[in-house]
Amino acid sequence: MIFLLCTVFVLSAQESAKTLVVDLKSHETKKVLVVAHRGDWRNAPENSLQAFQNCIAMGVDMIEIDLKMTKDNQLVIMHDNTIDRTTDGKGKVSDYTLAELRKFRLKNGLGRVTFHSIPTLEEVLELTKGKILINIDKGYDYFQEVYKLLVKTQTIDQVVIKSGYAYEKVKAENGDVLDKVIYMPIVDLNNPDAEAFIEGYRQMKPVAMECCFSTHLHQVHDAFVRARAARRAGQCRYFGCRYAGVFCRASGRCLWPGRNDEPSGRFYGRSRDLCSHRCR
């Protein structure tokens, strides 16, 4: 009986992941995917296995993570350039081997040391396999290493890799591998070359594009209109947008108004104005 229950649970989780992948790649769906930034950091240390497990239990669609590499070339989950804020240790991830990093413990949101340790990317992939999508925000520098782990864990269809580099550079550095993963370009709409950047990715037809802008200028609006037209033409499923830290989706709903991506989590006082510009 226990074996049968476990089998049903695993199959159900796999079907759930498959459904999420279909929604992610579909140009027709109106589903808004719920993304947990660094996992459930309110009830567990950010970027911990428990934070990701909580997201799975809550039915979150995707988790967002960041990568760093240890001295002995192991990919681990860490947002900051150092481990000072999130652990009881000091220094950069690259200063330590994985075994040495394991000695440190993650802090919770109140800064209190917990029993949780820094997880590796492979551990996260094994935990989330067939259950939830993954958005690798800061991790392009390890593109090839990530790809090898995706193949090893059979999680290629669940993971989104992204960067703000032009298509020519990304294609030249990764070749055919780029066509085997889910890749999301990040475009800075305040950049005068934003339109050329978007045009460069038309041939690739990415499933998504992240649009960032810090000021609401006319050229930003025009670039966004063209990006939105590409989406409607079936070249992207949606555009994730950042406006001075405001994260919104193609549905036009803004999430975490005024919050940026920095550890301080400081808020800006312009959220009402920002939310008036919506993604459609």
ABEGO torsion letter per residue (X at the ends): XAAAAAAAAAAAAAAAAAAAAAAAABAABABBBBBBBGEBAAABBBGBAAAAAAAAAAGBABBBBBBBBBAAGBBBBBABABAAAABABBEBAAABBAAAAAABBBBBAAGBBBABBBBBAAAAAAAABGABBBBBABAAAAAAAAAAAAAAAGAAAABBBBBABBAAAAAAAAEAAAAABBBBBBBBAABAAAAAAAAAAAAAGBABBBBBBABBBAAAAAAAAAAAAAAAAGABABBBBBBGGBBBBAAGBBBGBGBBABAAGBBBAAAAAAAABBBX
